[in-house]
């Protein structure tokens, strides 16, 4: 499939690109950042070492205190007291270093709640619920369309399909039906902006899946394949207006009709 040639009419700040794949490995099959995943618990080896050295520090610390008191009374075995003090200090320092290098545990339910909040905040529309539904189901969800257009769609794959477009909100939302199901949802923006790519997906109710792949990024448009974790969305394509706001978003549920 050939990509439409898109020219950038805006100078989008590069920090927007940090949202979903700013530090990704270019060799990664997924176009997303894999380097900073939320840790759910610290590595058991690190925890074990930490507790071992803290136990040693406690034991040698107690022995040092007892020996020091004995030295104060008898003035004997001063080197032994110094050795115990040194060992306890070394154990404490090593334990602190191990603890500092271990990631803090994150509660899974808390992390999931934060992700859900991020998805819901300022959402434009939950595009996931439109995936593959029929006309009746769509009308049950959002009501009767303002217009309906039946036409023949000629696909890049050479086939011609009987298609139907349902239009809502004065043309801002279009639903393309082929074979009785929604295969693409198109949204025309109203000066909305987004912080980064993850936020752009969240505005449409999309949680990135493990196989999400960036296939095009021109500076004024971005395009993802294998998009969401439910595997209901094949492609997410966002094109910006000249003022860096959201221009057009095409969310495709079945790419077989378009390539």
N, C-alpha and C positions, 0 to 999 in steps of 0.2 A: 504494500500500500504506500503511495507517495504522500508525503506531508505537504500541506499547503504552505506556500512561502509566506512567512510572517515577518514584517519589518517592524522594528521597535520605534514607536512614536513617543516613548517616555524613557526617562532615566531612572528606572526603579533602583532604589538603594539596595546594595548587595546584602544588607542584613536580613532582608526578607527571605533570601535564599538559605539562611541558617536554620529555618524552622524545622525542616523535615530531613534535609540531607546536607547541611552546611559543612560537616566534617566527615562525610562518608568516604569510604574507600572506593576509588574508581573501579577497582576490580570486583567489587561486590555485585552479585547478580541482582540485588535489590538496589534501587536508587535511593535508599533511605539510610539514615545514620544508624549504624548498629553499635557504635562504640559506647553509648551511654544508656545502658538499660537499667531499669530500676532494680536494685538488689533487694531480694526478699529476705535474705538472711546472710550473715557473714560466713565466710568459708570455714568449715569445721576445723581445718588444720590450723588456721590462724587463731581461732578461739582457744583451741587446745593448748597451743604454745603460750598464749597470753596467760591462761590460768595456771600453767605449770610454773612460769616465772613469777607470777604473783604469789603462788604457794611458797616457792623458794624464798622470795623476799620476806614473807611473813615468818617463816621458820628461822631464817638467819637473822632477821630483825629481832625476834624474841631472844635468840641465843646471844646476840650482841648486847642487848639490854641487860640480860642476866650477867654476862661476862664483864660488862662495864661496871656494874654494881660491885661485883666481886673484886675487880681491879681497884676500885675506889677504896675498898676496905683493906685488901691484902697487899696492894701494889705489886701484884704478880701477873705474869702471863699477858703483858701489854701487847706483844706482837699478835697473839691469838685474838685479842679484842679487835685489833686493827684489821686482821684478816676477815673476821666476821662482818665488820662494818663495810669493808670494801665489797665483799660478795653480796651483801644485802643491797647495796647501792647499785651494783651492776645489774642484779636481777630486776630491780625497780625500773632502771633506765630501759632495759631490753623490753620489759612488759609495756612500758609507755610507748615505745617505738612501734611495737606490734599493734597495739591498740589504735595508734594514729593512722596506720596504713590500712586498717580494715574498714570497709564501707559500713555505714550505719544501717541497721536493719529497717526495712520499710514494711509497714503493715499492709498486706495485700488488699484488704477491704478498703483501707484508707486511700490507697493508690487508685483503686477502681472507682471510688467515689469521686476523686479529683478528676479522673478522666471523663466520667459521666457529666460532671459539672461543666467541664470545658466544652464538651460536645453540645450541651444544651444552651449555653450562654450565647445570646444574640444570634441564635440559629435563624437563617433565612427560611429554610425549608428542609424537612427530613426527606431527602431524595431516595433513601434506601427503601422506604416503604412503597415506592412506585415500581420497583423492579418486577417486570414480567406480569403485572396485573392486567386484567381485562377492563373493558370500558365501564362496565357496571360497577366494578370494585373502585375504580377511580372516581366515579361520580358519587359513590357512597362516601368516599373520603373527603372530597373537596367541593362537591356540588356539581351542578350542570355547567357545561362550558359556555363561553360567550359565542363561540363559533365552532363549526366542524367542517372539515374539508377532506373529501375523499379524492385520491389522486393515484397516479402510477409512479412508483419510485424506481428509478434505474440505478442499480447498485454498481460500484466499481468492479464487482465480481462478474459483471455482464448480465446478470439476471434482472428482470423487472418484477416488482412486487406491488400488489394492491395495498396501498397505504392509506392511513387516516390520521389527520392532525386535529387534536382538540386544543383550543386556545383559551387561556384564562388571564385575568387581571390586565385587561387592555393590551394583550399581546406579550406581556412580560413572561408568561409561562406557556410553553408549548409541549405537548405530549405526542410523540410519533408512535402510531400503532402499526405493526405489521404482523400478519397471521393472528390477529385478535389479541395481541399483547403489547404492552409498552416496551419498546426497544430503545428509545432515547428520550430523555427529558432535557429541554433547552430552557435556560433562564437568562433573561436580559436584565442586566444590573441597573440599579437606581442609585449610583454614586456610593455604593457600599465599598468599604476598604477592608483589607485584611493585613494582619501583622506578619504572617509568614505562611508557608505552604501547609503546615499542620493546621493552622487556624483557618485557612481557605477551605480545607476539607471539612473541618468541624462546622463551618457555617452551613453546610449542606448535610449535616448529620452523619458524616462519614468518619469511621475510625479506620486508620490505615491498617491493612493486613500485612502479614509477614512476607508476602511476595510482591508487594507494591514496587513498581519499577518506573523510574523516570525515563521517558523515551524522547522528550523534546523540551527544551527550555531556551527560548529566544530572548529573554529579558522582558518581553511584553506578553508572553504566553507561556504556559506550562502544560505538560500533558503526561498523565500517568496511565499505566496499564496494571491489571491485576490489583485493583485498588483497595477494596475493603476486606475486613476480616470475615465477613459473612459470605464472601465470594459471589455477591449478587451484582457487583458493578465491574464491568470489563474495562471501562475507560473514563477518566475524568480530564476534561480539557477546559482550561480557563484562559480567556483572552482579555487583556486589560484595555480600558479606554485610554485616551491620550493623557488623562490626568492621574493615571495609575490606580484608578478605581476599577471595580469589577465591571467588565463590559459584557461578555457573553460566556456562559458556562454550558458546556454540552456534557451530559452524563449519559453514557451508553451502557445499557444492560446486556446487550447481545451484539457483539462485534461481527458476528457471522454475516449480518446483512450489509455490512459496510466495507468489507475487504474481500 
